[in-house]
Amino acid sequence: MAQRYNPPGIWPQNGRAFNHAVAQGDGVVVHVTGQVAWDEHSAVIGVGDAEAQFEKAVDNVRLVLAAAGGRLEDIVSMTIYFLDRADLPAIQRARSRHFPSATAPASILIQVVGLVAPELLVELVPIAVVPHERFTPAG
């Protein structure tokens, strides 16, 4: 099981869904390709709405991890790319719904000038550690 660290003397989480450090537990490390708000037909869900796009990207992450036997709480690290600083409150709200403090990953938010398609506003790149007893090999 992963261990999470938020030592005294460092800036506070202030209710945000992350931990300052996460030590991965025993299991299989699963690197997930950046997930965006594309549905199974490559249509963008939530055009113009960063919160809706974050939600769809999380759904995609959930599907990918489930294929490997993983869950959202197995994510130990996540990079979040976003376009507009004004979208940060919406991104934070959505992130808090899916990643409670007790199991939140270490994370970083990086503002970028663009993503792979102009309609996309946010992209999630998680790394998970799926416990051996739940891991499902591909194939």
PASEBA-1860 file (N, C-alpha, C; in nm, 3 decimals):
! residues 139
1> MAQRYNPP> 0.083/-0.118/0.000/0.000/0.000/0.000/0.088/0.125/0.000 ~ 0.049/0.223/-0.077/0.124/0.348/-0.084/0.116/0.422/0.049 ~ 0.221/0.495/0.080/0.223/0.579/0.199/0.231/0.724/0.154 ~ 0.156/0.811/0.222/0.147/0.951/0.184/0.207/1.038/0.293 ~ 0.277/1.144/0.251/0.348/1.230/0.344/0.310/1.376/0.326 ~ 0.281/1.442/0.437/0.255/1.585/0.443/0.318/1.637/0.572 ~ 0.451/1.655/0.570/0.522/1.687/0.694/0.494/1.829/0.743 ~ 0.511/1.850/0.874/0.499/1.986/0.927/0.610/2.073/0.868
9> GIWPQNGR> 0.584/2.201/0.860/0.685/2.293/0.812/0.684/2.315/0.662 ~ 0.589/2.252/0.591/0.578/2.271/0.446/0.443/2.335/0.418 ~ 0.426/2.397/0.304/0.301/2.466/0.272/0.184/2.370/0.276 ~ 0.070/2.420/0.325/-0.046/2.333/0.348/-0.121/2.296/0.221 ~ -0.195/2.188/0.230/-0.277/2.142/0.118/-0.398/2.234/0.099 ~ -0.445/2.297/0.205/-0.562/2.386/0.199/-0.681/2.323/0.128 ~ -0.707/2.195/0.158/-0.823/2.129/0.100/-0.804/2.078/-0.041 ~ -0.688/2.102/-0.100/-0.665/2.054/-0.237/-0.633/1.906/-0.235
17> AFNHAVAQ> -0.668/1.838/-0.343/-0.658/1.691/-0.350/-0.520/1.647/-0.400 ~ -0.422/1.651/-0.313/-0.289/1.601/-0.343/-0.219/1.571/-0.212 ~ -0.110/1.499/-0.218/-0.021/1.480/-0.105/0.118/1.522/-0.149 ~ 0.199/1.573/-0.055/0.332/1.623/-0.092/0.424/1.512/-0.141 ~ 0.409/1.393/-0.088/0.490/1.280/-0.134/0.406/1.153/-0.120 ~ 0.429/1.062/-0.212/0.364/0.931/-0.206/0.472/0.827/-0.233 ~ 0.493/0.739/-0.136/0.586/0.628/-0.154/0.505/0.511/-0.207 ~ 0.541/0.464/-0.325/0.463/0.356/-0.384/0.481/0.228/-0.305
25> GDGVVVHV> 0.371/0.155/-0.295/0.374/0.027/-0.227/0.413/-0.084/-0.323 ~ 0.403/-0.207/-0.275/0.436/-0.323/-0.356/0.327/-0.344/-0.461 ~ 0.365/-0.363/-0.584/0.269/-0.385/-0.690/0.331/-0.362/-0.826 ~ 0.246/-0.358/-0.926/0.291/-0.339/-1.064/0.270/-0.192/-1.101 ~ 0.377/-0.127/-1.145/0.368/0.013/-1.185/0.303/0.020/-1.322 ~ 0.198/0.102/-1.332/0.125/0.118/-1.457/0.134/0.265/-1.498 ~ 0.200/0.291/-1.610/0.210/0.426/-1.665/0.095/0.443/-1.765 ~ 0.013/0.544/-1.746/-0.104/0.566/-1.831/-0.074/0.679/-1.929
33> TGQVAWDE> -0.106/0.656/-2.055/-0.095/0.761/-2.156/-0.181/0.878/-2.115 ~ -0.140/0.999/-2.151/-0.220/1.116/-2.121/-0.364/1.097/-2.164 ~ -0.456/1.123/-2.071/-0.598/1.105/-2.100/-0.667/1.242/-2.107 ~ -0.748/1.258/-2.209/-0.820/1.382/-2.234/-0.969/1.350/-2.241 ~ -1.048/1.449/-2.278/-1.194/1.434/-2.279/-1.247/1.378/-2.411 ~ -1.181/1.280/-2.466/-1.230/1.212/-2.586/-1.317/1.094/-2.545 ~ -1.426/1.074/-2.617/-1.506/0.954/-2.594/-1.455/0.843/-2.686 ~ -1.525/0.731/-2.689/-1.480/0.616/-2.769/-1.483/0.641/-2.919
41> HSAVIGVG> -1.540/0.754/-2.962/-1.542/0.791/-3.105/-1.452/0.909/-3.133 ~ -1.365/0.944/-3.038/-1.273/1.058/-3.047/-1.344/1.192/-3.052 ~ -1.469/1.198/-3.004/-1.540/1.325/-2.992/-1.503/1.388/-2.858 ~ -1.484/1.519/-2.856/-1.452/1.589/-2.732/-1.580/1.607/-2.650 ~ -1.574/1.565/-2.526/-1.684/1.583/-2.431/-1.656/1.711/-2.353 ~ -1.757/1.797/-2.338/-1.741/1.918/-2.257/-1.664/2.028/-2.326 ~ -1.687/2.052/-2.453/-1.618/2.160/-2.524/-1.639/2.291/-2.448 ~ -1.529/2.359/-2.417/-1.535/2.487/-2.346/-1.553/2.476/-2.197
49> DAEAQFEK> -1.557/2.354/-2.140/-1.585/2.333/-1.998/-1.474/2.245/-1.937 ~ -1.379/2.307/-1.870/-1.264/2.234/-1.814/-1.306/2.131/-1.710 ~ -1.408/2.163/-1.631/-1.452/2.069/-1.528/-1.511/1.943/-1.592 ~ -1.595/1.961/-1.694/-1.653/1.846/-1.765/-1.543/1.766/-1.834 ~ -1.444/1.835/-1.888/-1.334/1.764/-1.954/-1.250/1.686/-1.852 ~ -1.227/1.744/-1.736/-1.154/1.672/-1.631/-1.231/1.546/-1.594 ~ -1.363/1.559/-1.577/-1.447/1.444/-1.544/-1.434/1.332/-1.647 ~ -1.440/1.367/-1.775/-1.429/1.266/-1.881/-1.289/1.204/-1.883
57> AVDNVRLV> -1.188/1.286/-1.862/-1.051/1.234/-1.858/-1.035/1.136/-1.742 ~ -1.094/1.167/-1.627/-1.090/1.075/-1.512/-1.163/0.946/-1.546 ~ -1.276/0.956/-1.613/-1.348/0.835/-1.656/-1.259/0.749/-1.745 ~ -1.186/0.813/-1.835/-1.096/0.738/-1.924/-0.984/0.672/-1.844 ~ -0.928/0.746/-1.748/-0.824/0.689/-1.661/-0.880/0.568/-1.586 ~ -0.999/0.582/-1.533/-1.064/0.473/-1.459/-1.076/0.348/-1.548 ~ -1.118/0.366/-1.673/-1.132/0.252/-1.766/-0.997/0.186/-1.794 ~ -0.895/0.267/-1.817/-0.762/0.212/-1.845/-0.710/0.134/-1.725
65> LAAAGGRL> -0.720/0.195/-1.607/-0.671/0.126/-1.487/-0.749/-0.001/-1.459 ~ -0.880/0.004/-1.478/-0.962/-0.115/-1.453/-0.918/-0.232/-1.540 ~ -0.875/-0.203/-1.663/-0.827/-0.309/-1.752/-0.705/-0.380/-1.693 ~ -0.629/-0.309/-1.611/-0.510/-0.366/-1.547/-0.539/-0.410/-1.404 ~ -0.666/-0.402/-1.362/-0.702/-0.440/-1.226/-0.687/-0.326/-1.126 ~ -0.665/-0.206/-1.178/-0.640/-0.091/-1.091/-0.762/-0.006/-1.063 ~ -0.743/0.085/-0.970/-0.846/0.181/-0.928/-0.782/0.319/-0.918 ~ -0.866/0.421/-0.909/-0.813/0.558/-0.896/-0.724/0.571/-0.773
73> EDIVSMTI> -0.758/0.504/-0.664/-0.677/0.517/-0.542/-0.539/0.453/-0.555 ~ -0.515/0.380/-0.664/-0.383/0.323/-0.689/-0.288/0.424/-0.754 ~ -0.340/0.539/-0.795/-0.255/0.641/-0.858/-0.164/0.702/-0.752 ~ -0.034/0.700/-0.778/0.062/0.756/-0.684/0.115/0.892/-0.730 ~ 0.104/0.920/-0.860/0.154/1.046/-0.914/0.070/1.084/-1.035 ~ 0.042/1.214/-1.048/-0.033/1.258/-1.165/0.011/1.397/-1.208 ~ 0.038/1.409/-1.337/0.066/1.539/-1.397/-0.062/1.584/-1.465 ~ -0.101/1.709/-1.440/-0.221/1.766/-1.499/-0.179/1.885/-1.583
81> YFLDRADL> -0.204/1.877/-1.712/-0.178/1.988/-1.803/-0.308/2.062/-1.826 ~ -0.303/2.195/-1.826/-0.422/2.275/-1.848/-0.384/2.400/-1.927 ~ -0.484/2.461/-1.991/-0.458/2.578/-2.075/-0.477/2.711/-2.004 ~ -0.588/2.725/-1.932/-0.628/2.857/-1.882/-0.630/2.860/-1.730 ~ -0.555/2.952/-1.673/-0.550/2.968/-1.528/-0.688/2.988/-1.466 ~ -0.778/3.049/-1.540/-0.914/3.072/-1.491/-0.988/2.941/-1.467 ~ -0.942/2.832/-1.527/-1.005/2.701/-1.509/-0.958/2.627/-1.384 ~ -0.859/2.680/-1.314/-0.805/2.608/-1.198/-0.910/2.577/-1.091
89> PAIQRARS> -1.000/2.669/-1.053/-1.101/2.632/-0.953/-1.187/2.514/-0.998 ~ -1.225/2.510/-1.123/-1.307/2.399/-1.175/-1.226/2.269/-1.174 ~ -1.101/2.277/-1.212/-1.014/2.159/-1.212/-0.996/2.109/-1.068 ~ -0.974/2.201/-0.975/-0.956/2.163/-0.834/-1.083/2.097/-0.779 ~ -1.200/2.151/-0.814/-1.327/2.091/-0.767/-1.340/1.947/-0.817 ~ -1.317/1.929/-0.946/-1.330/1.796/-1.004/-1.226/1.700/-0.945 ~ -1.106/1.749/-0.928/-1.000/1.665/-0.871/-1.037/1.621/-0.730 ~ -1.091/1.713/-0.651/-1.130/1.679/-0.513/-1.241/1.575/-0.507
97> RHFPSATA> -1.329/1.574/-0.605/-1.437/1.474/-0.607/-1.383/1.332/-0.627 ~ -1.276/1.318/-0.700/-1.224/1.186/-0.735/-1.104/1.141/-0.653 ~ -1.036/1.236/-0.589/-0.913/1.204/-0.517/-0.918/1.261/-0.376 ~ -0.983/1.191/-0.283/-0.987/1.239/-0.145/-0.845/1.243/-0.086 ~ -0.825/1.331/0.010/-0.691/1.351/0.067/-0.624/1.221/0.110 ~ -0.701/1.128/0.165/-0.643/1.004/0.216/-0.576/0.920/0.108 ~ -0.622/0.932/-0.016/-0.565/0.851/-0.125/-0.517/0.935/-0.243 ~ -0.514/1.066/-0.227/-0.474/1.153/-0.339/-0.328/1.129/-0.377
105> PASILIQV> -0.299/1.140/-0.506/-0.161/1.123/-0.551/-0.077/1.248/-0.527 ~ 0.053/1.233/-0.537/0.138/1.349/-0.552/0.104/1.403/-0.691 ~ 0.099/1.534/-0.706/0.060/1.583/-0.839/0.123/1.718/-0.870 ~ 0.117/1.750/-0.996/0.167/1.878/-1.045/0.069/1.928/-1.151 ~ 0.044/2.057/-1.149/-0.037/2.123/-1.251/0.056/2.207/-1.336 ~ 0.048/2.190/-1.467/0.136/2.264/-1.558/0.051/2.334/-1.662 ~ 0.064/2.467/-1.669/-0.009/2.543/-1.770/0.068/2.534/-1.901 ~ -0.004/2.502/-2.008/0.056/2.487/-2.140/-0.019/2.575/-2.241
113> VGLVAPEL> 0.041/2.596/-2.357/-0.024/2.680/-2.458/-0.122/2.602/-2.544 ~ -0.113/2.470/-2.542/-0.205/2.391/-2.621/-0.187/2.243/-2.595 ~ -0.291/2.168/-2.628/-0.287/2.023/-2.619/-0.302/1.966/-2.760 ~ -0.321/1.838/-2.773/-0.320/1.771/-2.903/-0.431/1.817/-2.998 ~ -0.544/1.864/-2.943/-0.654/1.917/-3.025/-0.696/2.051/-2.964 ~ -0.731/2.147/-3.047/-0.761/2.282/-2.994/-0.879/2.289/-2.899 ~ -0.972/2.192/-2.902/-1.089/2.194/-2.812/-1.056/2.144/-2.673 ~ -0.942/2.079/-2.658/-0.906/2.018/-2.530/-0.848/2.122/-2.435
121> LVELVPIA> -0.893/2.117/-2.309/-0.852/2.214/-2.208/-0.767/2.155/-2.096 ~ -0.772/2.022/-2.080/-0.702/1.957/-1.970/-0.660/1.816/-2.012 ~ -0.545/1.772/-1.960/-0.496/1.637/-1.987/-0.435/1.581/-1.858 ~ -0.466/1.456/-1.827/-0.418/1.389/-1.707/-0.318/1.280/-1.746 ~ -0.205/1.276/-1.676/-0.104/1.173/-1.701/-0.071/1.107/-1.567 ~ -0.142/0.998/-1.533/-0.119/0.932/-1.405/-0.021/0.815/-1.412 ~ 0.038/0.788/-1.296/0.117/0.667/-1.274/0.053/0.598/-1.154 ~ 0.021/0.471/-1.170/-0.045/0.395/-1.064/0.041/0.274/-1.026
129> VVPHERFT> 0.020/0.226/-0.906/0.081/0.101/-0.861/-0.034/0.009/-0.822 ~ -0.057/-0.091/-0.905/-0.167/-0.185/-0.883/-0.115/-0.303/-0.801 ~ -0.177/-0.330/-0.686/-0.132/-0.443/-0.604/-0.132/-0.574/-0.684 ~ -0.033/-0.656/-0.657/-0.018/-0.783/-0.730/-0.146/-0.866/-0.730 ~ -0.217/-0.868/-0.617/-0.336/-0.953/-0.607/-0.452/-0.904/-0.695 ~ -0.447/-0.777/-0.740/-0.552/-0.726/-0.829/-0.505/-0.709/-0.973 ~ -0.375/-0.714/-0.995/-0.322/-0.686/-1.128/-0.373/-0.787/-1.230 ~ -0.414/-0.737/-1.347/-0.461/-0.820/-1.457/-0.366/-0.800/-1.575
137> PAG> -0.289/-0.903/-1.613/-0.198/-0.888/-1.727/-0.275/-0.862/-1.856 ~ -0.213/-0.790/-1.947/-0.275/-0.764/-2.078/-0.281/-0.892/-2.158 ~ -0.377/-0.897/-2.249/-0.380/-1.008/-2.341/-0.499/-1.090/-2.327
END
